[in-house]
Amino acid sequence: MKSRTVRTRDILRYARGASHLQETLDGYLNYYFLMSPSDRSLPRIQLERGINTPAKVHGPDGARRPVVALRSSLWKAGHATNPWFDYFDLSHGRVRYYGDHKADTPGSLGSTAGIKALLDAWPHYAATCVETRLLAPPLLLFRSVTVGARRAGPPEGPCAVLRSRHHPTPRAGRTA
């Protein structure tokens, strides 16, 4: 199989039903070529929601989520159904993401599957012990960008979150 490499700020083409065998689509890296598991019996990681959480897998340390993928569509911000503005500062490793609970989503705040997955993982992300933090699922961040006249352009990413505002730094034991 050909090497699957992606860098921060690479623009990916995300097209429903795209083949995982094609390296590029419309001149851009094919999201499904990069993100599909090598074991084709496993489901693909979709970006259809704001917070995308594949099912947990069983590993030597028990059941764990392999990844959490966040997608932000910047042009949707500031509307009645999406009044918040997600913030991506890739140069400084900072992201403020407001979640996937829209105004018309039934249930109380924090009841969506995506938010629940992040809240379940929070003790791992916030742990002061490196071994515990290593159990946290990696966060892959994608933001949809406009390419040419296509407003629903391909996502840009992934960007790995290495720190969050509430992560204690291991050296100093303080918040980063």
N, C-alpha and C positions, 0 to 999 in steps of 0.2 A: 504494500500500500504506500502511496505517495505521502511524504511528510506533510503534516498539517500544522502550519505555523501562522500565528496571528499576533500583531503588535497593537499596543494601545493606539487609538485613533485610526486604525485601519477601518475603511468603510466596507461593510459586508452587505451582500444582497440577501434579504430575507424574503423568500417567496414560498407561500404555502404549496405543498406538493412537489417542491424541487427535489431533484435527485441528489442523494448523498455522494454520488460518483463524479459529478461535475465539479471541477475545481472553481470555475468562475461562472457567473451569470451576468449578462448585460455589462460585461467589463469589470465587474466587482467580484471579490472573493465570495464564494457561495457559503452562507451561514451553515447550511446542512452538511456540506463537505467538511467544514471545520469542526462542527459540534456534534455530529452523529457518533455514537459509540462504535468502536471497532466490532463489537459483538452485535450484529444486526438484529438479534432477537430482542434486544433491549429497546425500550421506547426512546424516541428522539426528544431532545429538550426543546420545547416550544417557547415562543415569546408572544403568546397571544394575550397575556394578562400583564399587569404592571409587575407583579411578583410571581415568578414561575418556579414551582417547587416540584421537581421530580420525586417519585416515590422513594421511600427509604430503601436502602440495600443492606444486606447482611454482610458484616465484615468480622474480622477476628475480635474486635472490641464490642461487637453487638450491632444492633440496627442503627444506621445513621443515614442522614441525607447527603448525597454525593455533591450537591451544588445548589445554590439559590441564584437564579438569574433575574435581575431587575431590568425593566425596560421603561424608559421615560420618553414621552412624545412631547417635546418642548412646545410645539405650536398649539397644543391643546390647553396649555396653562392659562389661567386667568379667566376662564369661562365659568358659568354658573355650575356646570357639572364637575369642573376640575379647577377650583379657585386658587390652588397653590402652585408654586413654581419650584420644581426640583432644581437643585443647585449642584453642578459638577465643576469642581476645580481640580482638574487632573494634574496640573503642574505641582500642586501642593498636597495631593492625595486626600482631598476633602470632598465629601458628597453629602448632601442633605436630600433625602428621598422621603416623600410624604405618604407613601403607601398606595394601596389599591382599593381603598374603601370609598367609592364614589357616593355622591349625595343620594342617589336612588338605590344604593345597595341595601337590601334588607338586613336586619339584625343590628346589634350594637357595634360601636367602633371596636376594631380589633378582632372581629369575628370572621373575617375572610381567611381562607386557607393560607394565603401568602403571609399575612400578618401573624397568624398563629405559628407558622413555621419559623419566622424570624424571632418571635417571642420565645419559642421553645429553645432556639439556639442561643439566645442572649446570654445565658450563664456561661456558655463556652466562649463567646466573643469577649465578655467582660472579665473573664478569669485572670487572676494575677499569676497563675501557674502556667508555664509554657505548655506542659503536657496536656492540660485541659483545653487551652486555646487551640491546640492542634486538632482537636476533635470537632471544632466548629466547621460547618460546611463553607467552602469557598464562596465568596460573593462575586458574581460576574455582572458587571454593569454595562448596559447598552442604552444609548440614547438615539432615537430616530432623528435623522437629519434630512434636510431638503437637498436633493440633488437635481440640478437643472430646474425644470418646472414641476418636478414630481414632489409634491408636498409630503406624501407618505413615503419618503425615501427610505433607503436601507439603514439599518442600525449601524452606529459607529461603536466599536468596542471589540473585544471586551476590555474592561479596565478592572484590574484586580484591586480590591480594597485591602490595603495593608494595615491601616489604622482607622479607628473611628474616634470621635471626640471623647468617648467615654472609655476607651481602652487604656488601662494602666500600662505605662511603659515598664518593661521588666527591670531595666537598670535602676530607675529612680523610684519606682513604686508610685508614680504620680500620673495624673490624667494627661494624655497627650493633647 
